[in-house]
Amino acid sequence: MKKGLSRLVLFALSFIILLAPSSFGTITFFTQLDDSGSGLHSIYPISDTTLTVCGTLGTIARSTDRGVNWTTTLLPAGITDYTWYKVRFSSASRGFISGHKLLTAGHIYRTLDGGATWTANFSTADSIYFYGLFFKDENTGWVAAGKSIADDTGRIYRTTNGGNSWTGASTTTLNKPVFGVGGFTRSGADHVFAVGNTGLIEKSSDGGVTFSPMASGVSQTLVDVYFPSSSVGWAVGTGGVILKYQYISTPQLQTETWMAQTSGTTENLAAVYFQDSSTGWAAGANGTFLKTTDAGATWTAIATGTTDDLYDIRAYDADNIWVVGSGSRVILKGGTAAFTSISPASMNELESNKAIVVTGNFPLTGTYSIAISGLTVSSVTRVDSTHLSASLTAPSGSAGVKNIVITCPDQQTVTATNAFTVTNNLGPTITGISPAHVLVNERKNFTITGSGFVTGATVGFGSGYTIHGTIVNSPTQITVDGTLSSAGIRSVTVTDPNSGGTGVLGNSLLVIDPNASNPSPTSAIPGYAYRGTAFQAAIGGTGLSSVNSILMPGTGVTISIVNTSDTLIRANVAVDADATLDVRDLVLMSPTGGGVLSNALEVKAAVTSGKVVSDVELGPHPVKGGATVLNIQGQANKGNLTIEFPVVGSNGVIFARPSIYVAQPGRFNKAWNFKTDRILPIPNGIHVMKVVAEGAVQASKKVVFYQY
């Protein structure tokens, strides 16, 4: 029998043989708690910060800081022979836990203060155990119950007054233990479903007063059931079984059925939960965790990092999802925090209180921390859901390329590798490396340029490299023979043998795995940029949908992705007023490697006279006799701009050519609404738009034109 399977069978059968049970391109899971304490069976968040869990040995635990810290008690106080299977809240203050005392009766405890204190609420006189709980509102709820395998007794109890009293439902055909209960309200009536041993499904259409059997089509034990709406629901159980409930109503017919889904696993499943009618999760033995985003048509296994059996899933919102299990005491939390960039991305040694801004996804309110090796980080503040701010101090000896580790309020950590650089003013200065890209395991001679190079200087490329030889040709040039063994973007370092000072040129060397599926850029529009400007660029090529960041070796140019497709990336480009005047390569990074477009962008001096277009974007595609918007941005003296499109072949497109008047010298941002005189066949693709500026310069600007 597979590891973990026997434990989950005992969980599913513990209601029967009277044993204590054994022990959620994106969300990823991290461990909040994993120790050898009592096993956990259920969790419930009553807010994005306050949680309650329950489990074996009478364990009840509560957290008020998203699961970072827990206060554990025994319920009843000091007694360890109770096992609690489920915790659910009907309001922010009123909650219930269900379970049993070893070899005796089932028990329900209730809290009226959000889980701070609990009191006995309901119990049975015989050896019925209480399992699943479901509440439709603060007052009305149901609990599933079962007895031993010998007499095959199952029961469902109901409360309509917030737990002040519980009444057994009429279940004349219920002769099997019931483990899960759920439901919904449709057309004013409460519909309740109970699931249990050997494919049992019982349904009530009168609010749980009476129940009758419903065909499940399976013989596996069903352990949990959940309904995100009144027309769809799911049940899970042993052997990887997942059933989907569907209600279809037409003027002629109303039908409701349970149909088996393909789960892709034979592991026993103990919990199911849906965020909406399409996105949901199922959990079970050996750390099994499945996710669907297409209403159960397909289920995908998600790594949880544990082999413990998982018993419950609950979410407060999309950024606060928890899973609990046992074998050991495990609490996993789903998180969506992510790092995108840091600005600025470097500082000097001995620099103090350097203000930085981290861009990414930081959905949770609360306290964040940032750690960068060797640096003092202070005043970390969550500015909004996409930005953190902080101050950095770099002491002597802290030079180098650094990882950034961000810890979120729920203790999720996000690591950005080689994302920050500290330079040493006492060391060399690096201005460039050629070539700027190389294949994995390709032995190459690199030329490093800069200043302050002395005999004995050592060269580094981060990690995973071999230096075969280094020659300091002059104080401004080093030749190094090297091989790099892993793909990625590298920073180059040169260390002075005397002072120990290190010069760093961050993100300046791309190592490409030729066997990986790498993006292949073929064009970048525009191919030049002026100091002190910002615009949107179009990058063409193939395999671009996997690109997650764009780098440009050198300093003074920042690029951020707006959107991507397989053949086109739109990106915002910002050029500093003091950016180096040169021609840059464009480096596209993806999870498996990267691609390079050589000589993609020329940085030019800021325009001081004449008229130059820095960005042009075509609006909705023109149709014959129709109109669209041409957005033109740039710098110009006062006067007229004339816009011209080409005639392509013998059957080109002819556009009206009005002048745009620039009223004041300086930057302009104009929207030109034009109509086509006529449209004849023109190929899709990149064409040249000519800007003729009155009495000054004539400039060309490439735009992407699509014929519809």
Secondary structure, DSSP 4 states (H G I P E B T S, - for coil): --TTHHHHHHHHHHHHHTPPPP-----EEEEEEEESS--EEEEEESSSS-EEEEESTTEEEEESSTTSS-EEEESSTT---EEEEEEEESSSS-EEEEEEETTS-EEEEEESSTTS--EEEEE-SSSPEEEEEEESSSS-EEEEEE--TTTT-EEEEEESSTTS--EE-B-TT--S-EEEEEEEEETTEEEEEEEEGGG-EEEESSSSSB-EE---S--SPEEEEE-SSSSEEEEEEGGG-EEEEEEEE-SS-EEEEEEEE--S--S-EEEEEESSSS-EEEEEGGG-EEEESSTTS--EE---S--SEEEEEEEEETTEEEEEEETTEEEEEEE--EEEEEES-EEETT--SEEEEEEEE----S--EEEETT-EEEEEEEEETTEEEEEEE--TT--EEEEEEEE-TTS-EEEEEEEEEEE-TTS-EEEEEESSEEETT--EEEEEEEE---TT-EEE-SSSEEEEEEEEEETTEEEEEEEE-S-EEEEEEEE-TTT--EEEEEEEEEEE-TTS---EEEEEESSEEETT-EEEEEEEEESGGG--EEE-SSSSEEEEEEEE-SSEEEEEEEE-TT---SEEEEEEEETTEEEEEEEEEEEEPPP-SS-EEEEEEE-SPP-TT-EEEEEEEEEE-SEEEEEE----GGG--EE---EEEE-SSEEEEEEEEEEEEE-----SEEEEEEEEETTS-EEEEEEEE---
